[in-house]
Amino acid sequence: MFSEEGTPLRFIGSVLDITEQKQEEQRRIDFIGIVSHELRSPLTSLSGYLQMLEMSARKNNDQFTGNVSAKAKRQVGKMSSMITGFLDVARMGEGKIQINHKPFDMAELVKAAESESLATITTHTVIYHPVEHTPVLADEDKIEQVLINLINNAVKYSPQGTIINVSATTRDGQVRVCVKDEGMAIPAKDLPHVFDRFYRVEGEHMKTTKGFGIGL
């Protein structure tokens, strides 16, 4: 509040102590970081064993074992990407998240996501619309992780047997990736919090759906 001459006289404010809330969030982030580090060791060993199994299958011309080990390796890679995502969440609060920019073709990235979903998604029909050659400069691994997360969310939150459409179009020098499903919508009041860490929409349907609220 100021006087008629413009001199500051006093101010009125309020203070809210959120120390406990911040400490709880930090504990969760620390826990995620520790667990993620610990999970890397057994995954590395498992990946090595699968590689040996795959080599043995090729040597013995065992096509069945080779196919199964190849699929298992894809799942190990997927788990490794999830762990990297968890670590990124922990690093995000410290401003240490790394972005590795490099040129790549968006069409090839969508094709890789299509191959992944065809091998793992059996409950829904995922339709990938044709994507033309689209060179971009970004972090390919993280963009792919976002796309896979969106597709997995579409599977998780839409009824079995429904259709999921995936497309990527270019307009005004930008690429727009769209994942459209036939599932539940996000209430308007929750839209501002979609990208908040650990935030999940409340409701009866969410009680039976697992998740941490950090995928996006």
C-alpha atoms as a printed R data frame, in Angstrom:
    type eleno elety resid chain resno       x       y       z
1   ATOM     1    CA   MET     A     1   0.000   0.000   0.000
2   ATOM     2    CA   PHE     A     2   1.330   3.408  -0.978
3   ATOM     3    CA   SER     A     3   0.780   6.955   0.221
4   ATOM     4    CA   GLU     A     4  -0.568   9.675  -2.053
5   ATOM     5    CA   GLU     A     5   3.038  10.641  -2.788
6   ATOM     6    CA   GLY     A     6   3.802   7.078  -3.896
7   ATOM     7    CA   THR     A     7   5.811   6.158  -0.816
8   ATOM     8    CA   PRO     A     8   5.470   2.489   0.274
9   ATOM     9    CA   LEU     A     9   3.703   2.327   3.631
10  ATOM    10    CA   ARG     A    10   3.044  -1.362   4.350
11  ATOM    11    CA   PHE     A    11   2.195  -4.653   2.718
12  ATOM    12    CA   ILE     A    12  -0.240  -7.435   3.553
13  ATOM    13    CA   GLY     A    13   0.466 -11.070   2.667
14  ATOM    14    CA   SER     A    14  -0.043 -14.661   3.746
15  ATOM    15    CA   VAL     A    15   2.373 -17.533   4.209
16  ATOM    16    CA   LEU     A    16   1.630 -21.245   3.722
17  ATOM    17    CA   ASP     A    17   4.113 -23.785   5.057
18  ATOM    18    CA   ILE     A    18   4.562 -26.547   2.440
19  ATOM    19    CA   THR     A    19   7.752 -27.968   3.941
20  ATOM    20    CA   GLU     A    20   6.223 -31.378   4.669
21  ATOM    21    CA   GLN     A    21   4.738 -31.608   1.182
22  ATOM    22    CA   LYS     A    22   8.086 -30.788  -0.418
23  ATOM    23    CA   GLN     A    23   9.941 -33.251   1.817
24  ATOM    24    CA   GLU     A    24   7.488 -36.021   0.896
25  ATOM    25    CA   GLU     A    25   7.956 -35.291  -2.808
26  ATOM    26    CA   GLN     A    26  11.737 -35.303  -2.385
27  ATOM    27    CA   ARG     A    27  11.590 -38.668  -0.592
28  ATOM    28    CA   ARG     A    28   9.617 -40.139  -3.472
29  ATOM    29    CA   ILE     A    29  12.064 -38.760  -6.026
30  ATOM    30    CA   ASP     A    30  15.045 -40.063  -4.030
31  ATOM    31    CA   PHE     A    31  13.391 -43.477  -3.763
32  ATOM    32    CA   ILE     A    32  12.782 -43.617  -7.521
33  ATOM    33    CA   GLY     A    33  16.405 -42.667  -8.188
34  ATOM    34    CA   ILE     A    34  17.797 -45.338  -5.815
35  ATOM    35    CA   VAL     A    35  15.532 -48.113  -7.106
36  ATOM    36    CA   SER     A    36  16.273 -47.197 -10.727
37  ATOM    37    CA   HIS     A    37  20.018 -47.447 -10.128
38  ATOM    38    CA   GLU     A    38  19.627 -50.793  -8.356
39  ATOM    39    CA   LEU     A    39  17.518 -52.255 -11.174
40  ATOM    40    CA   ARG     A    40  20.144 -51.556 -13.829
41  ATOM    41    CA   SER     A    41  22.556 -54.262 -12.636
42  ATOM    42    CA   PRO     A    42  20.198 -57.282 -12.919
43  ATOM    43    CA   LEU     A    43  18.859 -55.956 -16.226
44  ATOM    44    CA   THR     A    44  22.368 -55.739 -17.644
45  ATOM    45    CA   SER     A    45  23.036 -59.334 -16.590
46  ATOM    46    CA   LEU     A    46  19.712 -60.502 -18.017
47  ATOM    47    CA   SER     A    47  20.462 -58.782 -21.319
48  ATOM    48    CA   GLY     A    48  23.832 -60.586 -21.452
49  ATOM    49    CA   TYR     A    49  22.242 -63.991 -20.826
50  ATOM    50    CA   LEU     A    50  19.638 -63.347 -23.532
51  ATOM    51    CA   GLN     A    51  22.363 -62.376 -25.966
52  ATOM    52    CA   MET     A    52  24.169 -65.660 -25.249
53  ATOM    53    CA   LEU     A    53  20.903 -67.571 -25.706
54  ATOM    54    CA   GLU     A    54  20.267 -65.814 -29.017
55  ATOM    55    CA   MET     A    55  23.771 -66.655 -30.269
56  ATOM    56    CA   SER     A    56  23.299 -70.304 -29.238
57  ATOM    57    CA   ALA     A    57  19.947 -70.430 -31.038
58  ATOM    58    CA   ARG     A    58  21.502 -69.116 -34.254
59  ATOM    59    CA   LYS     A    59  24.361 -71.604 -33.960
60  ATOM    60    CA   ASN     A    60  21.954 -74.536 -33.505
61  ATOM    61    CA   ASN     A    61  19.450 -73.174 -36.032
62  ATOM    62    CA   ASP     A    62  16.801 -73.072 -33.284
63  ATOM    63    CA   GLN     A    63  14.313 -70.584 -34.708
64  ATOM    64    CA   PHE     A    64  11.804 -70.834 -31.840
65  ATOM    65    CA   THR     A    65  14.363 -70.074 -29.128
66  ATOM    66    CA   GLY     A    66  15.829 -67.309 -31.270
67  ATOM    67    CA   ASN     A    67  12.449 -65.620 -31.707
68  ATOM    68    CA   VAL     A    68  11.587 -65.901 -28.001
69  ATOM    69    CA   SER     A    69  14.975 -64.524 -26.904
70  ATOM    70    CA   ALA     A    70  14.658 -61.646 -29.396
71  ATOM    71    CA   LYS     A    71  11.246 -60.732 -27.971
72  ATOM    72    CA   ALA     A    72  12.623 -61.006 -24.427
73  ATOM    73    CA   LYS     A    73  15.475 -58.655 -25.377
74  ATOM    74    CA   ARG     A    74  12.936 -56.120 -26.642
75  ATOM    75    CA   GLN     A    75  11.163 -56.260 -23.286
76  ATOM    76    CA   VAL     A    76  14.478 -55.811 -21.448
77  ATOM    77    CA   GLY     A    77  15.131 -52.789 -23.628
78  ATOM    78    CA   LYS     A    78  11.684 -51.482 -22.779
79  ATOM    79    CA   MET     A    79  12.342 -51.930 -19.051
80  ATOM    80    CA   SER     A    80  15.671 -50.146 -19.450
81  ATOM    81    CA   SER     A    81  13.882 -47.212 -21.099
82  ATOM    82    CA   MET     A    82  11.404 -47.106 -18.219
83  ATOM    83    CA   ILE     A    83  14.265 -46.981 -15.721
84  ATOM    84    CA   THR     A    84  15.847 -44.154 -17.697
85  ATOM    85    CA   GLY     A    85  12.520 -42.341 -17.494
86  ATOM    86    CA   PHE     A    86  12.410 -42.790 -13.723
87  ATOM    87    CA   LEU     A    87  15.939 -41.420 -13.435
88  ATOM    88    CA   ASP     A    88  14.957 -38.453 -15.597
89  ATOM    89    CA   VAL     A    89  12.147 -37.695 -13.149
90  ATOM    90    CA   ALA     A    90  14.656 -37.692 -10.296
91  ATOM    91    CA   ARG     A    91  17.073 -35.496 -12.253
92  ATOM    92    CA   MET     A    92  14.409 -33.099 -13.461
93  ATOM    93    CA   GLY     A    93  14.072 -31.449 -10.066
94  ATOM    94    CA   GLU     A    94  17.833 -30.896 -10.008
95  ATOM    95    CA   GLY     A    95  17.944 -29.479 -13.528
96  ATOM    96    CA   LYS     A    96  20.247 -32.318 -14.649
97  ATOM    97    CA   ILE     A    97  18.116 -33.980 -17.319
98  ATOM    98    CA   GLN     A    98  20.163 -34.498 -20.493
99  ATOM    99    CA   ILE     A    99  18.783 -33.800 -23.957
100 ATOM   100    CA   ASN     A   100  20.804 -35.326 -26.808
101 ATOM   101    CA   HIS     A   101  19.871 -33.512 -30.007
102 ATOM   102    CA   LYS     A   102  20.571 -35.351 -33.247
103 ATOM   103    CA   PRO     A   103  18.942 -35.542 -36.693
104 ATOM   104    CA   PHE     A   104  16.614 -38.481 -37.359
105 ATOM   105    CA   ASP     A   105  13.624 -39.413 -39.490
106 ATOM   106    CA   MET     A   106  10.272 -39.227 -37.704
107 ATOM   107    CA   ALA     A   107   8.890 -41.831 -40.096
108 ATOM   108    CA   GLU     A   108  11.513 -44.346 -38.933
109 ATOM   109    CA   LEU     A   109  10.731 -43.584 -35.280
110 ATOM   110    CA   VAL     A   110   7.010 -44.209 -35.815
111 ATOM   111    CA   LYS     A   111   7.882 -47.428 -37.661
112 ATOM   112    CA   ALA     A   112   9.941 -48.577 -34.652
113 ATOM   113    CA   ALA     A   113   7.003 -47.810 -32.338
114 ATOM   114    CA   GLU     A   114   4.733 -49.781 -34.657
115 ATOM   115    CA   SER     A   115   7.050 -52.795 -34.534
116 ATOM   116    CA   GLU     A   116   7.134 -52.582 -30.726
117 ATOM   117    CA   SER     A   117   3.357 -52.378 -30.357
118 ATOM   118    CA   LEU     A   118   2.692 -55.220 -32.806
119 ATOM   119    CA   ALA     A   119   4.914 -57.450 -30.653
120 ATOM   120    CA   THR     A   120   3.380 -56.476 -27.308
121 ATOM   121    CA   ILE     A   121  -0.210 -55.188 -27.745
122 ATOM   122    CA   THR     A   122  -2.837 -57.886 -28.298
123 ATOM   123    CA   THR     A   123  -5.888 -56.330 -26.638
124 ATOM   124    CA   HIS     A   124  -6.408 -53.419 -29.033
125 ATOM   125    CA   THR     A   125  -6.126 -52.649 -32.741
126 ATOM   126    CA   VAL     A   126  -3.411 -50.028 -33.276
127 ATOM   127    CA   ILE     A   127  -3.614 -48.356 -36.705
128 ATOM   128    CA   TYR     A   128  -0.530 -46.466 -37.867
129 ATOM   129    CA   HIS     A   129  -1.227 -43.957 -40.610
130 ATOM   130    CA   PRO     A   130   1.492 -43.510 -43.258
131 ATOM   131    CA   VAL     A   131   4.214 -41.024 -42.289
132 ATOM   132    CA   GLU     A   132   6.292 -39.341 -44.996
133 ATOM   133    CA   HIS     A   133  10.036 -38.784 -44.629
134 ATOM   134    CA   THR     A   134  10.265 -36.133 -41.903
135 ATOM   135    CA   PRO     A   135  13.760 -35.094 -40.739
136 ATOM   136    CA   VAL     A   136  13.823 -33.535 -37.272
137 ATOM   137    CA   LEU     A   137  16.481 -32.435 -34.792
138 ATOM   138    CA   ALA     A   138  15.630 -33.691 -31.295
139 ATOM   139    CA   ASP     A   139  16.365 -36.357 -28.687
140 ATOM   140    CA   GLU     A   140  15.268 -39.482 -30.568
141 ATOM   141    CA   ASP     A   141  15.181 -41.783 -27.521
142 ATOM   142    CA   LYS     A   142  13.040 -39.423 -25.475
143 ATOM   143    CA   ILE     A   143  10.672 -38.662 -28.349
144 ATOM   144    CA   GLU     A   144  10.215 -42.408 -28.885
145 ATOM   145    CA   GLN     A   145   9.645 -42.877 -25.151
146 ATOM   146    CA   VAL     A   146   6.931 -40.193 -25.180
147 ATOM   147    CA   LEU     A   147   5.229 -41.829 -28.179
148 ATOM   148    CA   ILE     A   148   5.343 -45.294 -26.573
149 ATOM   149    CA   ASN     A   149   3.983 -43.825 -23.322
150 ATOM   150    CA   LEU     A   150   1.073 -42.215 -25.157
151 ATOM   151    CA   ILE     A   151   0.260 -45.479 -26.945
152 ATOM   152    CA   ASN     A   152   0.508 -47.482 -23.709
153 ATOM   153    CA   ASN     A   153  -1.762 -44.956 -21.973
154 ATOM   154    CA   ALA     A   154  -4.276 -45.328 -24.799
155 ATOM   155    CA   VAL     A   155  -4.205 -49.099 -24.260
156 ATOM   156    CA   LYS     A   156  -4.484 -48.725 -20.476
157 ATOM   157    CA   TYR     A   157  -7.393 -46.281 -20.448
158 ATOM   158    CA   SER     A   158  -9.574 -47.514 -23.320
159 ATOM   159    CA   PRO     A   159 -11.802 -50.615 -23.516
160 ATOM   160    CA   GLN     A   160 -10.379 -53.833 -24.927
161 ATOM   161    CA   GLY     A   161 -11.010 -54.413 -28.618
162 ATOM   162    CA   THR     A   162 -11.210 -50.716 -29.466
163 ATOM   163    CA   ILE     A   163  -9.104 -48.885 -32.048
164 ATOM   164    CA   ILE     A   164  -6.094 -46.643 -31.431
165 ATOM   165    CA   ASN     A   165  -4.985 -44.336 -34.255
166 ATOM   166    CA   VAL     A   166  -1.400 -43.062 -34.482
167 ATOM   167    CA   SER     A   167  -0.372 -40.376 -36.962
168 ATOM   168    CA   ALA     A   168   2.375 -37.817 -37.578
169 ATOM   169    CA   THR     A   169   1.896 -34.830 -39.854
170 ATOM   170    CA   THR     A   170   4.031 -31.819 -40.783
171 ATOM   171    CA   ARG     A   171   2.718 -28.263 -40.809
172 ATOM   172    CA   ASP     A   172   4.560 -24.933 -40.835
173 ATOM   173    CA   GLY     A   173   7.897 -26.637 -40.181
174 ATOM   174    CA   GLN     A   174   6.637 -28.543 -37.144
175 ATOM   175    CA   VAL     A   175   5.696 -32.186 -36.632
176 ATOM   176    CA   ARG     A   176   2.432 -33.009 -34.904
177 ATOM   177    CA   VAL     A   177   2.132 -36.521 -33.478
178 ATOM   178    CA   CYS     A   178  -1.371 -37.659 -32.566
179 ATOM   179    CA   VAL     A   179  -2.481 -40.737 -30.591
180 ATOM   180    CA   LYS     A   180  -6.278 -41.049 -30.565
181 ATOM   181    CA   ASP     A   181  -8.219 -43.703 -28.651
182 ATOM   182    CA   GLU     A   182 -11.828 -44.519 -27.772
183 ATOM   183    CA   GLY     A   183 -11.354 -44.462 -24.010
184 ATOM   184    CA   MET     A   184 -12.201 -42.180 -21.133
185 ATOM   185    CA   ALA     A   185 -11.522 -38.473 -21.455
186 ATOM   186    CA   ILE     A   186  -9.656 -36.232 -19.017
187 ATOM   187    CA   PRO     A   187 -12.008 -33.899 -17.110
188 ATOM   188    CA   ALA     A   188 -11.461 -30.224 -17.876
189 ATOM   189    CA   LYS     A   189 -10.528 -29.483 -14.254
190 ATOM   190    CA   ASP     A   190  -7.628 -31.963 -14.457
191 ATOM   191    CA   LEU     A   191  -6.159 -30.774 -17.772
192 ATOM   192    CA   PRO     A   192  -3.822 -28.164 -16.195
193 ATOM   193    CA   HIS     A   193  -2.228 -30.943 -14.109
194 ATOM   194    CA   VAL     A   194  -1.624 -33.508 -16.870
195 ATOM   195    CA   PHE     A   195   2.148 -32.988 -16.805
196 ATOM   196    CA   ASP     A   196   2.510 -32.666 -13.022
197 ATOM   197    CA   ARG     A   197   4.670 -35.368 -11.462
198 ATOM   198    CA   PHE     A   198   2.760 -38.084  -9.569
199 ATOM   199    CA   TYR     A   199  -0.598 -36.522 -10.525
200 ATOM   200    CA   ARG     A   200  -3.398 -38.910 -11.428
201 ATOM   201    CA   VAL     A   201  -7.047 -38.185 -12.134
202 ATOM   202    CA   GLU     A   202  -9.296 -39.307  -9.315
203 ATOM   203    CA   GLY     A   203 -12.308 -41.529  -9.965
204 ATOM   204    CA   GLU     A   204 -13.762 -44.996  -9.537
205 ATOM   205    CA   HIS     A   205 -12.251 -46.212 -12.809
206 ATOM   206    CA   MET     A   206  -8.738 -45.269 -11.615
207 ATOM   207    CA   LYS     A   207  -8.817 -47.593  -8.600
208 ATOM   208    CA   THR     A   208  -8.232 -50.629 -10.792
209 ATOM   209    CA   THR     A   209  -5.670 -48.982 -13.111
210 ATOM   210    CA   LYS     A   210  -2.076 -49.077 -11.991
211 ATOM   211    CA   GLY     A   211   0.358 -46.228 -12.539
212 ATOM   212    CA   PHE     A   212   2.670 -43.681 -10.918
213 ATOM   213    CA   GLY     A   213   1.498 -40.565 -12.734
214 ATOM   214    CA   ILE     A   214   4.942 -39.858 -14.233
215 ATOM   215    CA   GLY     A   215   4.703 -41.402 -17.715
216 ATOM   216    CA   LEU     A   216   4.032 -38.193 -19.603
